[in-house]
Amino acid sequence: MTVRNPLRRRGRGERGVSTIEVVILAPLFITFVMFVVALGLLVNAQGKAYGAARDAARAGALQRDYGTAVAQAQAAAKADFGGTCSRLSVSADPAAFQSGGAFDVHVSCDVPLSGLNMLGIGAVKTIQADASAPVDTYRRTT
């Protein structure tokens, strides 16, 4: 007569459960990791936008005329972003560019997120920032 262990019999119905758990949880984990990466990219781009707007405003405020100020602001913003943007736009308000006024800059950057389309974020996210720098009251215009 053979005696069978009752504990051994109970475990047979749970075969493959860990495989099913991995199959269910792996896509959720991968989606979560991709979401965290997307948020990291956006936070990094927003920080760069604030820094680029600040640097562009300061670079423009140091110039003597509006045309040169805008050109220097665009160069400063482009240098700050490097290759992050697929499209970079820098605009300034010409009315306030006078002695004792302020040089106001608006920076807009399209950040490509092409590797994260499956999350529904979209291929491109637009990041914007504004900054202002005072124009020196006693600057020379000639």
C-alpha positions as CSV (number, residue, x, y, z in Angstrom):
1,M,0.0,0.0,0.0
2,T,1.3,3.4,-1.0
3,V,0.7,6.5,1.1
4,R,0.5,9.7,-0.7
5,N,1.4,13.1,0.8
6,P,-1.7,15.3,0.8
7,L,0.4,18.5,0.6
8,R,2.0,17.4,-2.6
9,R,-1.4,17.1,-4.3
10,R,-2.6,20.5,-3.4
11,G,0.3,22.3,-5.2
12,R,-0.5,20.8,-8.6
13,G,-3.3,23.3,-9.2
14,E,-1.1,26.3,-8.8
15,R,1.4,25.4,-11.5
16,G,2.1,28.4,-13.9
17,V,0.6,31.0,-11.6
18,S,3.8,33.0,-11.4
19,T,4.0,33.0,-15.2
20,I,0.5,34.4,-15.4
21,E,1.4,37.1,-12.8
22,V,4.5,38.1,-14.9
23,V,2.4,38.3,-18.1
24,I,-0.2,40.5,-16.4
25,L,2.2,42.7,-14.4
26,A,5.1,43.2,-17.0
27,P,3.1,45.5,-19.4
28,L,1.9,47.5,-16.4
29,F,5.4,47.9,-15.1
30,I,6.8,48.9,-18.5
31,T,4.0,51.4,-19.0
32,F,4.7,52.9,-15.6
33,V,8.5,53.2,-16.3
34,M,7.7,54.9,-19.7
35,F,5.4,57.3,-18.0
36,V,8.1,58.2,-15.5
37,V,10.6,58.7,-18.3
38,A,8.1,61.0,-20.1
39,L,7.6,63.1,-17.0
40,G,11.3,63.3,-16.6
41,L,11.8,64.6,-20.1
42,L,9.1,67.2,-19.7
43,V,10.4,68.4,-16.4
44,N,13.9,68.7,-17.8
45,A,12.6,70.6,-20.9
46,Q,10.6,73.0,-18.7
47,G,13.7,73.7,-16.6
48,K,15.6,74.4,-19.7
49,A,12.9,76.7,-21.0
50,Y,13.0,78.8,-17.8
51,G,16.7,79.0,-18.0
52,A,16.7,79.8,-21.7
53,A,14.1,82.6,-21.2
54,R,16.1,84.1,-18.3
55,D,19.4,84.0,-20.3
56,A,17.7,85.4,-23.4
57,A,16.1,88.3,-21.5
58,R,19.4,89.1,-19.9
59,A,21.4,88.9,-23.1
60,G,18.8,91.1,-24.9
61,A,18.7,93.7,-22.1
62,L,22.4,94.3,-22.4
63,Q,22.2,95.4,-26.1
64,R,21.8,98.9,-27.4
65,D,19.1,98.4,-30.0
66,Y,16.1,96.2,-30.4
67,G,17.2,94.2,-33.5
68,T,20.5,93.2,-31.8
69,A,18.7,92.5,-28.6
70,V,16.3,90.0,-30.3
71,A,19.2,88.4,-32.2
72,Q,21.2,87.9,-29.0
73,A,18.2,86.6,-27.1
74,Q,17.6,84.0,-29.8
75,A,21.3,83.0,-29.8
76,A,21.2,82.7,-26.0
77,A,18.0,80.5,-26.0
78,K,19.4,78.3,-28.8
79,A,22.6,77.8,-26.8
80,D,20.7,76.8,-23.7
81,F,18.4,74.3,-25.4
82,G,21.1,72.7,-27.5
83,G,19.4,69.9,-29.6
84,T,16.4,69.5,-27.2
85,C,13.9,71.4,-29.4
86,S,12.5,70.4,-32.8
87,R,11.2,74.0,-33.1
88,L,12.4,77.0,-31.0
89,S,10.6,80.3,-31.0
90,V,11.8,83.5,-29.2
91,S,9.7,86.6,-29.2
92,A,10.2,89.9,-27.4
93,D,8.1,93.0,-26.8
94,P,9.5,96.0,-28.7
95,A,7.5,98.6,-26.8
96,A,9.2,98.1,-23.4
97,F,12.7,98.1,-24.8
98,Q,13.8,101.6,-23.8
99,S,16.0,103.1,-21.2
100,G,14.7,102.2,-17.7
101,G,12.2,99.8,-19.2
102,A,12.2,96.0,-19.4
103,F,13.1,93.5,-22.0
104,D,10.4,90.8,-21.9
105,V,11.0,87.5,-23.7
106,H,8.7,84.6,-24.5
107,V,10.4,81.3,-25.3
108,S,8.5,78.3,-26.9
109,C,10.1,74.9,-27.6
110,D,8.6,71.8,-29.2
111,V,10.0,68.8,-27.4
112,P,9.8,65.5,-29.4
113,L,8.5,62.5,-27.5
114,S,8.4,60.1,-30.4
115,G,9.5,57.1,-28.4
116,L,6.6,57.5,-26.0
117,N,3.6,57.5,-28.4
118,M,2.0,54.4,-26.9
119,L,1.2,56.3,-23.7
120,G,-1.0,58.8,-25.6
121,I,1.2,61.8,-24.8
122,G,1.7,62.7,-28.4
123,A,4.7,63.0,-30.6
124,V,5.5,66.6,-29.6
125,K,4.9,68.6,-26.5
126,T,5.2,72.4,-26.5
127,I,7.0,74.0,-23.5
128,Q,6.8,77.7,-22.9
129,A,8.4,80.2,-20.5
130,D,8.6,83.9,-20.0
131,A,11.2,86.1,-18.5
132,S,12.0,89.8,-18.1
133,A,15.2,91.7,-17.5
134,P,15.6,95.4,-16.7
135,V,17.1,97.6,-19.4
136,D,19.8,99.8,-17.8
137,T,18.7,103.4,-17.3
138,Y,22.1,104.9,-18.1
139,R,23.1,102.7,-21.0
140,R,24.7,104.3,-24.1
141,T,22.7,104.1,-27.3
142,T,25.5,105.1,-29.7
